[in-house]
Amino acid sequence: MRCVLLKFLAVLAVVAVAKIAGAEPVGLWTIDREAMRAQFEALLEKDLAQVPVEARDAVRQQARQDIAAMVEKLTGSAELADDGTVIFRDGQGLEEKGSWEGSDEALTLTSGDGRRWVGRIENGKLYIRPAEEADAPFAMIFSRE
């Protein structure tokens, strides 16, 4: 009996730690520019294997400038409420309400106009891709506020 009680308490402790660590989706998530930059630069390095060696440095330099400019413009957030609603906000303050369901391992977010995204939380980051393009080469990456 004591062993069962200890196991039960251990499970409760793990659940409490996960909630404290922010593993559940509820909360305000903002686009993580540094994570997005790192993701784009990793894709760039992979693609550079197709570029002739003598041109790689020039292509890398220009692509990194383009990435920096693009990432600088990335702003927005997704606020997931515990009642299953989500509010998407862009950098200009425009809001769009929708819904979400699932857990940290498998989320589905739906905007007010019916567009759907799939997401997951991994290492404290929220990764979202369009549902129709779950194998897209990159995800939008958010960090919890």
Backbone as CSV, one residue per row, in Angstrom:
resi,resn,N_x,N_y,N_z,CA_x,CA_y,CA_z,C_x,C_y,C_z
1,MET,0.827,-1.195,0.000,0.000,0.000,0.000,0.869,1.256,0.000
2,ARG,1.922,1.241,0.806,2.804,2.401,0.884,3.478,2.661,-0.468
3,CYS,3.857,1.608,-1.179,4.504,1.734,-2.485,3.560,2.393,-3.494
4,VAL,2.291,2.016,-3.471,1.310,2.603,-4.374,1.137,4.089,-4.057
5,LEU,1.086,4.416,-2.791,0.943,5.808,-2.379,2.155,6.635,-2.823
6,LEU,3.345,6.098,-2.686,4.554,6.805,-3.113,4.561,7.024,-4.617
7,LYS,4.136,6.009,-5.377,4.071,6.171,-6.831,3.060,7.250,-7.215
8,PHE,1.920,7.261,-6.548,0.895,8.258,-6.817,1.435,9.665,-6.528
9,LEU,2.117,9.818,-5.400,2.693,11.116,-5.046,3.768,11.535,-6.046
10,ALA,4.529,10.579,-6.540,5.558,10.886,-7.537,4.922,11.389,-8.828
11,VAL,3.831,10.758,-9.245,3.124,11.200,-10.452,2.583,12.609,-10.251
12,LEU,1.997,12.892,-9.099,1.497,14.236,-8.820,2.624,15.262,-8.858
13,ALA,3.786,14.904,-8.347,4.930,15.813,-8.360,5.374,16.109,-9.785
14,VAL,5.406,15.085,-10.637,5.801,15.282,-12.037,4.814,16.209,-12.733
15,VAL,3.531,16.014,-12.509,2.511,16.872,-13.119,2.675,18.311,-12.624
16,ALA,2.906,18.491,-11.344,3.076,19.838,-10.795,4.305,20.513,-11.378
17,VAL,5.404,19.797,-11.500,6.625,20.367,-12.077,6.387,20.748,-13.535
18,ALA,5.687,19.917,-14.293,5.397,20.224,-15.697,4.579,21.505,-15.810
19,LYS,3.609,21.681,-14.924,2.787,22.889,-14.970,3.611,24.115,-14.582
20,ILE,4.459,23.985,-13.571,5.306,25.094,-13.157,6.284,25.450,-14.269
21,ALA,6.807,24.448,-14.958,7.777,24.676,-16.027,7.122,25.238,-17.286
22,GLY,5.822,25.332,-17.297,5.146,25.924,-18.451,4.896,24.944,-19.576
23,ALA,4.711,23.679,-19.282,4.523,22.681,-20.326,3.117,22.713,-20.910
24,GLU,2.167,23.316,-20.220,0.824,23.349,-20.777,0.686,24.545,-21.717
25,PRO,-0.216,24.454,-22.682,-0.313,25.484,-23.727,-0.890,26.826,-23.276
26,VAL,-1.684,26.852,-22.206,-2.362,28.081,-21.804,-1.346,29.178,-21.492
27,GLY,-1.575,30.345,-22.084,-0.713,31.485,-21.816,-0.494,32.325,-23.062
28,LEU,0.301,33.356,-22.900,0.634,34.260,-23.999,1.956,33.819,-24.603
29,TRP,1.935,33.584,-25.912,3.112,33.157,-26.663,3.423,34.218,-27.707
30,THR,4.679,34.658,-27.775,5.082,35.639,-28.780,6.134,35.024,-29.702
31,ILE,6.172,35.528,-30.927,7.133,35.014,-31.893,8.540,35.194,-31.335
32,ASP,9.305,34.126,-31.378,10.677,34.110,-30.882,11.616,34.393,-32.057
33,ARG,12.015,35.632,-32.188,12.834,36.039,-33.337,14.168,35.301,-33.401
34,GLU,14.809,35.127,-32.258,16.114,34.449,-32.275,15.978,32.989,-32.693
35,ALA,14.931,32.324,-32.226,14.707,30.930,-32.627,14.373,30.860,-34.120
36,MET,13.607,31.838,-34.609,13.288,31.863,-36.032,14.554,32.099,-36.861
37,ARG,15.397,33.019,-36.412,16.651,33.288,-37.119,17.508,32.020,-37.177
38,ALA,17.646,31.345,-36.051,18.455,30.118,-36.002,17.886,29.056,-36.940
39,GLN,16.573,28.931,-36.968,15.930,27.958,-37.854,16.206,28.283,-39.327
40,PHE,16.066,29.554,-39.701,16.317,29.955,-41.084,17.786,29.787,-41.459
41,GLU,18.673,30.100,-40.536,20.093,29.945,-40.841,20.478,28.472,-40.963
42,ALA,19.852,27.606,-40.195,20.112,26.163,-40.346,19.634,25.676,-41.714
43,LEU,18.475,26.162,-42.152,17.982,25.809,-43.489,18.923,26.334,-44.563
44,LEU,19.437,27.546,-44.367,20.386,28.127,-45.311,21.631,27.251,-45.428
45,GLU,22.191,26.859,-44.295,23.404,26.038,-44.319,23.158,24.716,-45.042
46,LYS,21.992,24.160,-44.846,21.650,22.915,-45.542,21.578,23.155,-47.054
47,ASP,20.951,24.250,-47.450,20.807,24.560,-48.874,22.128,24.949,-49.526
48,LEU,23.060,25.480,-48.745,24.346,25.894,-49.312,25.146,24.715,-49.865
49,ALA,24.810,23.523,-49.463,25.494,22.345,-50.003,25.265,22.228,-51.510
50,GLN,24.194,22.849,-52.016,23.877,22.807,-53.444,24.581,23.915,-54.234
51,VAL,25.183,24.862,-53.521,25.827,26.011,-54.159,27.300,25.694,-54.397
52,PRO,27.833,26.073,-55.562,29.265,25.848,-55.806,30.119,26.456,-54.690
53,VAL,31.154,25.760,-54.302,31.996,26.153,-53.169,32.472,27.599,-53.298
54,GLU,32.884,27.994,-54.480,33.437,29.339,-54.661,32.392,30.441,-54.471
55,ALA,31.127,30.124,-54.533,30.067,31.130,-54.382,29.408,31.101,-53.004
56,ARG,29.730,30.121,-52.191,29.020,29.946,-50.914,29.126,31.140,-49.979
57,ASP,30.312,31.699,-49.823,30.457,32.809,-48.878,29.611,34.009,-49.281
58,ALA,29.618,34.332,-50.567,28.827,35.468,-51.035,27.335,35.199,-50.864
59,VAL,26.903,33.993,-51.199,25.485,33.635,-51.043,25.112,33.639,-49.568
60,ARG,25.964,33.090,-48.731,25.703,33.050,-47.283,25.557,34.463,-46.733
61,GLN,26.464,35.353,-47.110,26.430,36.722,-46.605,25.131,37.425,-47.006
62,GLN,24.753,37.327,-48.274,23.525,37.975,-48.733,22.293,37.347,-48.077
63,ALA,22.277,36.027,-47.987,21.127,35.334,-47.386,20.978,35.703,-45.913
64,ARG,22.074,35.831,-45.193,21.991,36.219,-43.780,21.445,37.634,-43.629
65,GLN,21.798,38.526,-44.548,21.228,39.875,-44.516,19.722,39.815,-44.768
66,ASP,19.327,38.996,-45.729,17.899,38.838,-46.034,17.152,38.232,-44.848
67,ILE,17.763,37.248,-44.223,17.151,36.609,-43.045,16.988,37.636,-41.933
68,ALA,18.024,38.413,-41.662,17.962,39.421,-40.594,16.836,40.424,-40.855
69,ALA,16.706,40.869,-42.097,15.647,41.825,-42.438,14.267,41.202,-42.261
70,MET,14.134,39.953,-42.674,12.848,39.263,-42.560,12.485,39.033,-41.090
71,VAL,13.437,38.574,-40.313,13.181,38.269,-38.905,12.834,39.538,-38.132
72,GLU,13.459,40.650,-38.489,13.182,41.920,-37.816,11.712,42.305,-37.936
73,LYS,11.074,41.913,-39.019,9.667,42.253,-39.261,8.697,41.279,-38.595
74,LEU,9.203,40.149,-38.086,8.324,39.151,-37.476,7.858,39.616,-36.106
75,THR,6.583,39.843,-35.983,5.987,40.200,-34.704,4.627,39.530,-34.620
76,GLY,4.184,39.298,-33.445,2.865,38.724,-33.263,2.826,37.802,-32.065
77,SER,1.622,37.389,-31.754,1.443,36.521,-30.598,0.204,35.645,-30.770
78,ALA,0.153,34.645,-29.939,-1.023,33.779,-29.819,-1.278,33.610,-28.327
79,GLU,-2.456,34.008,-27.896,-2.809,33.885,-26.480,-3.844,32.785,-26.327
80,LEU,-3.435,31.694,-25.713,-4.302,30.539,-25.525,-4.921,30.592,-24.130
81,ALA,-6.246,30.643,-24.094,-6.972,30.692,-22.818,-7.400,29.286,-22.409
82,ASP,-7.622,29.110,-21.116,-7.994,27.777,-20.622,-9.394,27.355,-21.039
83,ASP,-10.185,28.270,-21.609,-11.526,27.897,-22.090,-11.513,27.425,-23.545
84,GLY,-10.308,27.290,-24.140,-10.209,26.790,-25.506,-10.226,27.870,-26.572
85,THR,-10.214,29.141,-26.161,-10.144,30.214,-27.147,-8.691,30.638,-27.348
86,VAL,-8.435,31.206,-28.511,-7.114,31.760,-28.819,-7.318,33.110,-29.470
87,ILE,-6.442,34.037,-29.142,-6.441,35.342,-29.794,-5.081,35.490,-30.467
88,PHE,-5.124,35.620,-31.795,-3.917,35.873,-32.579,-3.783,37.383,-32.719
89,ARG,-2.581,37.913,-32.502,-2.328,39.342,-32.678,-1.137,39.510,-33.609
90,ASP,-1.262,40.440,-34.560,-0.119,40.721,-35.426,0.634,41.923,-34.866
91,GLY,1.700,42.315,-35.529,2.528,43.406,-35.059,1.847,44.759,-35.059
92,GLN,0.762,44.913,-35.816,0.030,46.174,-35.864,-1.119,46.212,-34.854
93,GLY,-1.247,45.183,-34.037,-2.290,45.164,-33.028,-3.614,44.577,-33.487
94,LEU,-3.676,44.123,-34.735,-4.914,43.504,-35.202,-5.107,42.161,-34.505
95,GLU,-6.335,41.884,-34.106,-6.655,40.649,-33.397,-7.587,39.775,-34.218
96,GLU,-7.385,38.478,-34.082,-8.302,37.510,-34.680,-8.541,36.427,-33.645
97,LYS,-9.805,36.187,-33.353,-10.148,35.175,-32.357,-10.378,33.836,-33.026
98,GLY,-10.061,32.789,-32.301,-10.254,31.441,-32.792,-10.345,30.475,-31.622
99,SER,-9.979,29.243,-31.896,-10.054,28.224,-30.854,-8.824,27.319,-30.919
100,TRP,-8.601,26.597,-29.837,-7.527,25.617,-29.811,-7.997,24.420,-28.998
101,GLU,-7.356,23.282,-29.279,-7.632,22.072,-28.518,-6.387,21.204,-28.541
102,GLY,-6.328,20.291,-27.613,-5.211,19.362,-27.563,-4.361,19.568,-26.332
103,SER,-3.124,19.122,-26.446,-2.182,19.213,-25.336,-0.854,19.720,-25.868
104,ASP,0.141,19.787,-24.988,1.437,20.304,-25.404,2.075,19.487,-26.518
105,GLU,1.725,18.222,-26.633,2.325,17.347,-27.648,1.608,17.414,-28.993
106,ALA,0.340,17.788,-29.005,-0.437,17.816,-30.249,-1.555,18.848,-30.127
107,LEU,-1.291,20.033,-30.635,-2.267,21.112,-30.592,-2.881,21.322,-31.966
108,THR,-4.123,21.745,-31.996,-4.768,22.206,-33.213,-5.328,23.585,-32.908
109,LEU,-4.929,24.561,-33.704,-5.412,25.929,-33.550,-6.213,26.282,-34.793
110,THR,-7.353,26.930,-34.601,-8.223,27.310,-35.713,-8.524,28.794,-35.581
111,SER,-8.291,29.538,-36.664,-8.579,30.972,-36.641,-10.069,31.187,-36.893
112,GLY,-10.494,32.412,-36.725,-11.906,32.741,-36.915,-12.414,32.460,-38.313
113,ASP,-11.521,32.525,-39.314,-11.952,32.267,-40.687,-11.772,30.804,-41.098
114,GLY,-11.440,29.945,-40.140,-11.366,28.515,-40.414,-9.996,27.966,-40.767
115,ARG,-8.977,28.827,-40.897,-7.627,28.305,-41.157,-7.176,27.495,-39.940
116,ARG,-6.450,26.410,-40.218,-6.030,25.520,-39.121,-4.518,25.367,-39.105
117,TRP,-3.991,25.250,-37.882,-2.574,24.994,-37.672,-2.420,23.833,-36.708
118,VAL,-1.303,23.139,-36.846,-0.952,22.105,-35.880,0.274,22.598,-35.126
119,GLY,0.364,22.220,-33.868,1.478,22.693,-33.065,1.876,21.701,-31.996
120,ARG,3.018,22.014,-31.401,3.524,21.223,-30.282,4.421,22.124,-29.446
121,ILE,4.546,21.782,-28.179,5.463,22.498,-27.303,6.649,21.585,-27.054
122,GLU,7.828,22.130,-27.299,9.050,21.359,-27.121,10.123,22.279,-26.550
123,ASN,10.712,21.875,-25.446,11.768,22.671,-24.801,11.344,24.120,-24.559
124,GLY,10.116,24.296,-24.109,9.630,25.623,-23.770,9.250,26.499,-24.948
125,LYS,9.249,25.958,-26.141,8.888,26.706,-27.344,7.627,26.096,-27.950
126,LEU,6.795,26.942,-28.541,5.599,26.508,-29.247,5.890,26.575,-30.734
127,TYR,5.808,25.431,-31.410,6.062,25.330,-32.852,4.725,25.148,-33.559
128,ILE,4.435,26.008,-34.540,3.162,25.945,-35.257,3.430,25.906,-36.761
129,ARG,2.699,24.996,-37.432,2.755,24.879,-38.895,1.324,24.856,-39.430
130,PRO,1.131,25.291,-40.671,-0.210,25.158,-41.260,-0.615,23.686,-41.300
131,ALA,-1.853,23.381,-40.970,-2.316,21.988,-40.930,-2.180,21.327,-42.291
132,GLU,-2.386,22.096,-43.362,-2.303,21.529,-44.705,-0.859,21.297,-45.131
133,GLU,0.094,21.867,-44.394,1.509,21.745,-44.728,2.298,21.304,-43.498
134,ALA,1.876,20.220,-42.882,2.532,19.756,-41.661,4.000,19.420,-41.891
135,ASP,4.382,19.171,-43.144,5.784,18.875,-43.447,6.507,20.097,-44.017
136,ALA,5.968,21.292,-43.774,6.618,22.527,-44.228,8.043,22.572,-43.680
137,PRO,8.978,23.177,-44.424,10.372,23.156,-44.006,10.671,23.972,-42.748
138,PHE,9.760,24.846,-42.355,9.982,25.588,-41.119,8.668,25.790,-40.388
139,ALA,8.791,26.089,-39.102,7.632,26.359,-38.260,7.721,27.784,-37.740
140,MET,6.588,28.333,-37.365,6.613,29.578,-36.603,6.923,29.165,-35.165
141,ILE,7.879,29.833,-34.571,8.324,29.467,-33.221,7.979,30.589,-32.263
142,PHE,7.305,30.230,-31.185,6.867,31.174,-30.163,7.493,30.811,-28.817
143,SER,7.706,31.831,-27.991,8.141,31.627,-26.608,7.075,32.177,-25.685
144,ARG,6.965,31.586,-24.515,5.967,32.029,-23.536,6.406,33.368,-22.930
145,GLU,5.450,34.260,-22.808,5.705,35.557,-22.158,5.664,35.385,-20.669
